[in-house]
Amino acid sequence: MAQATDPGADGANPAPPLLRLRGVSVTFKTSKGLSPVVRGLDLDIRAGETVALVGESGCGKSVTALSILRLLPPAHASIGGSILFEGRDLLSLPLKDMQDVRGDSISMVFQEPMTSLNPVMTIGEHLVETIRQHRRVSRAEALRQGIELLKAVRMPDPERRMAEYPHRLSGGQRQRVMIARAIACRPKLLLADEPTTALDVTVQAQILALLRQLQQDFGIAILLITHDLRVVADFADRVVVMYAGRKVEDTVAGRLFGAPQHPYTQGLLAATPRGMRDAAGGRRRLREIAGTVPDPMAPPPGCPFQPRCSRAIEQCGRELPLLGPADGDGLVACFRPGAAP
Amino acid sequence: MWQGAITIVAIAIFNFCLIHMAPGSPVDVLAGESGTADPAMMEELTRRFNLDQPFHVQLFSYLWNMAQLNLGQSYRDNQPVVTLILARLPATLLLMASAIGAAFLFGLLLGVVSARFVGRAADEGISFFALVSYATPTFWSGLMLITLFSVKLGWLPSSGMMTIGSDKTGLAFMLDVGRHLILPTLSLSLFYMAIYTRLMRASMLEVYGLDYVRSARARGLSEARVAFRHVLRNALLPMVTMVGVQVGSILGGSVVVETVYGWPGLGRLAFESVGRRDYNLLLAILLFSSVMVIVTNLVVDIIYTLLDPRIEHGKK
């Protein structure tokens, strides 16, 4: 299922991508046996690019991000394939070298700002710790940089915030601290795992605007993991749709919303208020996708989406559709791709 | 602070009632020991000790004296009970501090190692050791330690607090007391060390699963730094609570240990005063103990605010 071609590779930018996942599979060891949560995933992210990874809960998108940093507990999860970052395979790095990559050239923002800060450390201690882990600077210099970082994430009153503990901050402020901490060492790649899901709607917009601003200022590539297609529309350059641990569609963001190819992508868009407007131009009832995500330990035969797909034919129940060039641009894994009937 | 004072008065009243419900009086014991049960002398003693007064009068005179910091005379030694207690207090404080210190320190270390290598040989070994320590009665482990280290090996003294007849001073004196302290500390702390080991292990494992530990790893921190800087401090809170709660029961345990090792502390004095029905002395010891427990809990509260910034002074 490995695909050598990737969208845009033969176009204007021939440089190798910053991050290249090839045939990555993640298997969880559970009490009931092995559970494959990511299956043969290929993914490329270029320097400065924003790629959105979308899909329902349990499709393997967060697990993919955690595998890039090797943060899954080795006793419970095994990762196969290769994850090349700037030409080095992260999966074969010694732990010490991997720790040098984490938080320095690749950093991560998590979904839960309320619990992702240590309650007994001040904001300043969090920032200083991260900076001094990767840079040989004095404490005073790290503190100065910390204040600059809080200014960069538009934290009000940054000098005073440095001495405060996380419980004094709101959810949005904590997420700003998390972002400040993630960009502390000017990473080349930021993994943002549902960074706005736990926040109020108004705060979500502010955090997204902040991420976009930082990306423009520092040229950071972002892998944005989300289930919210509205976020993707104004944020991402390219969208990768995952279903049941596999990539089912990979295309530029504008095209995904204009002409989605995979029936699952179409289903996701129809279930989103924005997709509703784009698809029909008028008002339409939100439609859910019938059925549920298959159990990774007992997938259906053939295409994993086939039991929920209105377009399924006999072939879909027999063979697994491979990822291939879609009509126009991008990649799709479907025997009957194309516009919704 | 006021809560503490009210608690002490309540404890004093409770102790007083409890002791007066027990059968026997100091007069019976004194008469029995002197071998003459002369009714006139017993009556005289009863009057002298105010034991002929009605119960509520005795209680109020006790509380009134307590308010004036007068805890009375020992019926037996005819000395102020405070003098007797103060003579024994340092030995007990030393034993308790060293037992709590040892239990906390080794419990913490073993718990951290256990959690770090969970499911592996080190964890299994420590868990087994903790279970055995937990299940062994203090008096028995005390006797066994004496048999091994004093009788068989002859490494350590079996009883007392210092070598009798030696007039050591300075460092030599401290080393001598230290040698005498090892075995009683060991017997008294083993049980609590076992509890703290298990508690620390569970607490560390719980914190290891939290989001901020994963996010600390995501920033490239080494495993040792994650363990000590992010996990340990948060895992300490339940430990500190437990120590605060258990100071009272360690004080109770010291009665047995002081008896086994002939340690000249408060626990033994309390034990003896029960046998002699020396109510004034016993009540004063109980009062001192409750003050010690309450002071420890105040200290624990202060340590708490230092460890966890979410808990602030004056907020209950």
Interface residues (C-beta under 8 A of the other chain):
Chain A: L69 L71 Q99 D100 V101 R102 G103 D104 S107 M108 F110 E112 T115 S116 L117 N118 P119 V120 M121 T122 E129 T130 Q133 H134 Y165 H167 M178 R181
Chain B: L210 D211 Y212 R214 S215 A216 R217 A218 R219 G220 L221 S222 R229 H230 R233 N234 L307 D308 P309 R310
